[in-house]
Amino acid sequence: MSLWLTIVLVPSVSLGQQPAANLESLEEQAFKEASAVVAPSVVRIQTVGGLDRVGRVLTGTAATTGVVVSADGYVISSAFNFASRPASVLVTLADGRRFPAKIIANDWSRMLTLLKIEAEGLSVPRVAPRDGFRVGQWAIAMGRTYESPLPNLSVGIISALDRIWGRALQTDAKISPANYGGPLVDIRGQVIGVLVPLSQRQAGRTAGVEWYDSGIGFAIPMADILGTLPRLKTGTDLLPGLMGITLRAGNVYASAAIIDRVRFNSPAEKAGLQPGDVIANVDGQPIRRLVQVRNVLGNKYAGDTISVVVRRGEESVEQKIQLIGKLEPYTPTFLGILPARRKQGEAATGVVVRGILPESPAAMAMIRPGDTVVQLDDTPVTDSAGLFDAISRRRVGADVTVHVDRNGARQKISAKLAVLPTQVPAVLESQIIAAPDPKPADLPTIGRFNKDLAGHDNNFWGFVPETYNPAHGYGLVVWIHPGSDTMEADIYDLWKPICEQRGLILVGPRAKELAGWNLNEAGFIEALVKEMQQKYNIDDQRIVLHGYSNGCRFAYHLAFKYRTLFRGVAASSEPLKVTPPENRPDLRLQFFLSCGDKDNLYRRVQQTRGRLAAMKFPVTLSTEPGLGHEYPTLPVLDEIGRWIDLLDRI
Amino acid sequence: MIHRILTIVSLLLLSLTWCPSIAHGQSIQPTIQRVQQRTVKVFGAGGIRRLHAYSTGFVVSRQGHVATVWSHVLDTEELTVVLADGRKVRAKVLGAEPQLDLAVLELQDKELDLPAWDLEADVSDAGPGTRVLGFSNMFRVATGDEMVSVLHGVVAAKAPLATRRGAFESSYEGTAFIVDAVTNNPGAGGGVLVTRAGRLLGMIGKELRNSESNTWVNYAVPISELKQPIQQIIAGKYRARQRDPDETNAVARFRPLQFGIVLVPDVLFRTPAFIDGVQPGSAAARAGLQPDDLILFINGDLVQSCRVFKQSLGRIDAGTVLKLTVRRGDKLLPVELPVPETPDTPETPKKPEKPEKPATAGDTK
């Protein structure tokens, strides 16, 4: 320290006499000398073959840059430079020697790629110590992209430290494909970091490229890279570490880090973290605000083990959690029983089995219709919601003991849970609900009707079976009409018999503009469903959205927006164009897709099925041979009816 | 050297914390004044379809000759030049060299006696890291008699603009100063790049997109490339260079099969140039090429796809030696194949004489 001070102070004596222009030329000389010190370690990278476009970004074919990180041939570069997945990579050293390079591994958190060439005795640059970084210090960005013996330079300063959740520092030197992968060098010729495009809002290899040459550039500190180098050298890709929690929304800079949800089957769940826990400390760093959690976790990789201290009420719980790279989607579990639907006023003393689905775990375990499920393992069961909750929180393949009352005797039955099946049986006996006798005086509107909803500009139509019996729970079908056609007459004719057979109530909200739905009309649909729940006996497990053609877009929007309200979407002749939310055990959402095989959208509807299935959502696709872009025919509507009748299967 | 750097670091720390603005301002003030007096704003054709109707120029003779960028702006009878002091003068195009993106204007007022650049004494050269200033009428920010805008940065590189044909949509293909400041904006063409000491380096070029990296590039054409044409145009002795024949219309002279090379089917936009097969007894077979070799370089130029390989092969000269570098496994192997005396198609027109390449910059001080 004292030596440093001396060095600083001695020339300052002469500064008074130095003309300013001399200082400038000394600075300029320093830029050139600093870059000359690092230049032997800066290599040119060329790629051959590969994609011409990644997402919406055209990939370049221009030369890019890398930095030697070990004398035996390891070179680090920006993952952006390999976004096109080239067939071959070539590295040209500063002395002109050319080598084919192998991609060893990628760091998908810091967006770096490690290359290896068969060369020895390479020049490794000196590394600037991480604790010496100061905002305002000179920073020279270097690349080797032009056909010139000297590297290209851009001079700026360090603009900020700890950007992009602590992963990068920021510079105002011009950072672009001309120097991605190149070093950011301090004025002493030490490497501060490696230049990469990054974005706070997006992830991916080309995220942040739109900021090129803007005065906002990022570099990953070289000191951090050296820390992960041994892991990269083993050839395994590094992924950002995940523990599987979401934090309660709030001001990230002010609110405490309260766990909102713990993802099923995630490291956090296995460690016993619970919603409502307040994160107090991660890896020895006290956490007071939401943003601090992201900053600490931003530097962690899959495989890293962190220690987390949470406050739960009065107590403080510490857990070691090993982070993972990819959270597995939740797979819905299945026992195979159809619970009897309880009538109003019936006591809840267990779940009466109305039916057993063939080839299900329940069928194989010889559970029978008429049995009453009263306990699952150690959990007492009083109603079907409780049984559903207990089953859905277990994993596929789990062994469970089902306690049933059969003919007055308690029996313990073992079963192994399966994946919720998606095929709809060709025949499913319906429970025809008889009209109330005597007819109550205060019966709400039955039959076909038109109504306004208080407080909303929209109105709606609906159909309630004439035999409506308030003692029974009814399914609710919310018909989302396509743009410019409400299809009321057809829908009424086609759905009336299905509603009567399956115990369903149909409502058809009308868009304010006939041309189509506006997303801000979602609140009206929510209010309408709540209104129906208030007026009628609606079974919460069987509230579905049904759409056709472009009406489905709004139906999907509603299903994803109101996860607690809707249990299913029956979408006809329309693919899904938005990204669905993750599948959750507590909010089961099932899909029924139908489409004609002559419909131009058929292939994309098939892709929708694939997408939803990959996220482990229960999804059924019914194909109508010979049908174009048209509303489904009666057999498919019957199938939708059976599908709705199965929504509450456990 | 380390010691020297340390000294500079300490100087920097002091200058940054104490009085950076004064230190900067003093040293470049005379330069800015001097350059602005020699820079003019050019107004001409444009203003429709997002074409700007303005550009920049620099005075190269006391009698009123202005060098500027060759562009659509000059395509009018109504050409106006606004001098540094705000005077408006009519001008006409005296001559142009489209291959250098250069035009020289003659001001219509003969009595001006303007401060002008001396293209011999005022010119310098610079390498990466040299601090530079750019002067231009960018975005027409300077209205009325206002002076042109000044930007600062460093020379990022001094390198050829075009590494291979098609990389840039530019007529200029020689060595250029590439700058780390965003100097090349609408209307900036024809401005000047100077050192902080006020030595002239180059003329700021048109806006240019690098089609290899899909980014905008900021550059200036070295004065050493422009000096001779400017002087000759003023002297009335200049003859424009002959244009290169249009490459896209050129007949492909050779095909891979003539060498016995069968490439893999070209199915992607960038199918790597893998050899699918080698015909027995062919030049390729004699050179030892094998199936699955990946062709990486042809006569020193990178081959990024089958398409590029075929295009490059179409341009080689008869009777020369074809130098290829292939990747086999983890090795790079150089091979040489004789190019036949007769091209593929007998009726191929004789190749026109290539125009002389402009002399490379670097010696002029």
Chai-1 contact restraints between the chains, C-beta under 6 A:
chainA,res_idxA,chainB,res_idxB,connection_type,confidence,min_distance_angstrom,max_distance_angstrom,comment,restraint_id
A,I7,B,L6,contact,1.0,0.0,6.0,A-B,restraint_1
A,I7,B,S10,contact,1.0,0.0,6.0,A-B,restraint_2
A,V8,B,S10,contact,1.0,0.0,6.0,A-B,restraint_3
A,P11,B,T7,contact,1.0,0.0,6.0,A-B,restraint_4
A,P11,B,S10,contact,1.0,0.0,6.0,A-B,restraint_5
A,P11,B,L11,contact,1.0,0.0,6.0,A-B,restraint_6
A,S12,B,L14,contact,1.0,0.0,6.0,A-B,restraint_7
A,L15,B,L14,contact,1.0,0.0,6.0,A-B,restraint_8
A,A20,B,A23,contact,1.0,0.0,6.0,A-B,restraint_9
A,A20,B,Q26,contact,1.0,0.0,6.0,A-B,restraint_10
A,A20,B,S27,contact,1.0,0.0,6.0,A-B,restraint_11
A,A21,B,S27,contact,1.0,0.0,6.0,A-B,restraint_12
A,L23,B,L11,contact,1.0,0.0,6.0,A-B,restraint_13
A,L23,B,S15,contact,1.0,0.0,6.0,A-B,restraint_14
A,L23,B,A23,contact,1.0,0.0,6.0,A-B,restraint_15
A,E24,B,S27,contact,1.0,0.0,6.0,A-B,restraint_16
A,L26,B,I8,contact,1.0,0.0,6.0,A-B,restraint_17
A,E28,B,R131,contact,1.0,0.0,6.0,A-B,restraint_18
A,A30,B,I5,contact,1.0,0.0,6.0,A-B,restraint_19
A,A30,B,I8,contact,1.0,0.0,6.0,A-B,restraint_20
A,F31,B,G129,contact,1.0,0.0,6.0,A-B,restraint_21
A,K32,B,G129,contact,1.0,0.0,6.0,A-B,restraint_22
A,E33,B,M1,contact,1.0,0.0,6.0,A-B,restraint_23
A,E33,B,I5,contact,1.0,0.0,6.0,A-B,restraint_24
A,Q46,B,L302,contact,1.0,0.0,6.0,A-B,restraint_25
A,V48,B,P272,contact,1.0,0.0,6.0,A-B,restraint_26
A,V48,B,Q304,contact,1.0,0.0,6.0,A-B,restraint_27
A,G49,B,R270,contact,1.0,0.0,6.0,A-B,restraint_28
A,G49,B,P272,contact,1.0,0.0,6.0,A-B,restraint_29
A,G50,B,R270,contact,1.0,0.0,6.0,A-B,restraint_30
A,D52,B,F269,contact,1.0,0.0,6.0,A-B,restraint_31
A,D52,B,R270,contact,1.0,0.0,6.0,A-B,restraint_32
A,L58,B,N214,contact,1.0,0.0,6.0,A-B,restraint_33
A,G60,B,E212,contact,1.0,0.0,6.0,A-B,restraint_34
A,G60,B,S213,contact,1.0,0.0,6.0,A-B,restraint_35
A,G60,B,N214,contact,1.0,0.0,6.0,A-B,restraint_36
A,T61,B,E212,contact,1.0,0.0,6.0,A-B,restraint_37
A,T61,B,Q304,contact,1.0,0.0,6.0,A-B,restraint_38
A,A62,B,E212,contact,1.0,0.0,6.0,A-B,restraint_39
A,A62,B,S213,contact,1.0,0.0,6.0,A-B,restraint_40
A,A87,B,P272,contact,1.0,0.0,6.0,A-B,restraint_41
A,S88,B,L294,contact,1.0,0.0,6.0,A-B,restraint_42
A,S88,B,R327,contact,1.0,0.0,6.0,A-B,restraint_43
A,P100,B,R327,contact,1.0,0.0,6.0,A-B,restraint_44
A,P100,B,D330,contact,1.0,0.0,6.0,A-B,restraint_45
A,P100,B,L332,contact,1.0,0.0,6.0,A-B,restraint_46
A,Y146,B,A157,contact,1.0,0.0,6.0,A-B,restraint_47
A,Y146,B,A159,contact,1.0,0.0,6.0,A-B,restraint_48
A,E147,B,A159,contact,1.0,0.0,6.0,A-B,restraint_49
A,E147,B,P160,contact,1.0,0.0,6.0,A-B,restraint_50
A,E147,B,T163,contact,1.0,0.0,6.0,A-B,restraint_51
A,S148,B,A157,contact,1.0,0.0,6.0,A-B,restraint_52
A,S148,B,A159,contact,1.0,0.0,6.0,A-B,restraint_53
A,L150,B,P128,contact,1.0,0.0,6.0,A-B,restraint_54
A,N152,B,A156,contact,1.0,0.0,6.0,A-B,restraint_55
A,N152,B,A157,contact,1.0,0.0,6.0,A-B,restraint_56
A,L153,B,P128,contact,1.0,0.0,6.0,A-B,restraint_57
A,L153,B,G129,contact,1.0,0.0,6.0,A-B,restraint_58
A,L153,B,V154,contact,1.0,0.0,6.0,A-B,restraint_59
A,L153,B,A156,contact,1.0,0.0,6.0,A-B,restraint_60
A,S154,B,A156,contact,1.0,0.0,6.0,A-B,restraint_61
A,S154,B,D180,contact,1.0,0.0,6.0,A-B,restraint_62
A,V155,B,V154,contact,1.0,0.0,6.0,A-B,restraint_63
A,K174,B,D180,contact,1.0,0.0,6.0,A-B,restraint_64
A,S176,B,T215,contact,1.0,0.0,6.0,A-B,restraint_65
A,P177,B,S213,contact,1.0,0.0,6.0,A-B,restraint_66
A,P177,B,T215,contact,1.0,0.0,6.0,A-B,restraint_67
A,I187,B,V9,contact,1.0,0.0,6.0,A-B,restraint_68
A,R188,B,I5,contact,1.0,0.0,6.0,A-B,restraint_69
A,Y212,B,T215,contact,1.0,0.0,6.0,A-B,restraint_70
